[in-house]
């Protein structure tokens, strides 16, 4: 017989969150075993690599940090649904395989940016800062190619790409952060004008030096920094490069589905206070517990 845990009450107060989107995001460790943090505020990240190279777990780490930061709103766009779907209940907007919904969502974000820039102009300021009464907005797009090169007609695909480019280009100063992932961001998948304005690049394992350079920037493979050199068994090993630095080889931390489910449940609680829900991964949970 399952052992029942105490039923939560409305006056239960969970441990408060300590994260902010102004804090750097933990990614994993480098080759020296040192922790690696990625400053996401005022930056954007493009992640590429073949399936199984670490794209999904990287997105989950960033989404987890954003979800546990109560000064951040989440917009998740995932044509496959399942990669970001475990975070669906935490997101303010979740877009599945619907290009019209994706376009409308990007237009709403564009309107938010315009309003924030109008505010900054009225205050004679140049960017949103920590302590302002404005949430950061994390826009996470898994498999950009689905919307930019696969579904819909050419007009819809071009509209999606143009809107995403505008958000990447103008969002940084108004606390709009874009994280995009795709297998190989070539010009037919992601326009060069969009690809080149991502300040941070991350390359998981690639099949060729050319593919690695497409992600990290042309010329890095010839200087010894190629994601094609990552061994197939080294899952989660990636190269990361900033717009003003050299590539750094790191091992991305791993979040399994059980951990994501628990983190998402906790994040949902701190964002929408109320009775703590039963842990959906706990075998002791049953129908006698509070819903």
Secondary structure, 3 states (H helix, E strand, C coil): CCCCCCCCCCCCCCCCCCECCCCCEEEEEECCCCEEEECCCCCCEEEECCCCCCHHHHHHHHHHHHHCECCEEEEEEECCCCCCHHHHHHCCEEECCCHHHHHHHHHHHHHHHHHHHHHHHHCCCCCCCCCCCCCEEEEEEECHHHHHHHCCCHHHHHHHHHHHHHHHHHCHHHCEEEEEEECCCCCCCCCHHHHCCCCEEEECCCCCHHHHHHHHCCCCHHHCCCHHHCCCCCCCEEEEEECCCCCEEEEECCCCHHHHHHHHHHHHHHHCCCCCCCCCCCCCCCCCCCC
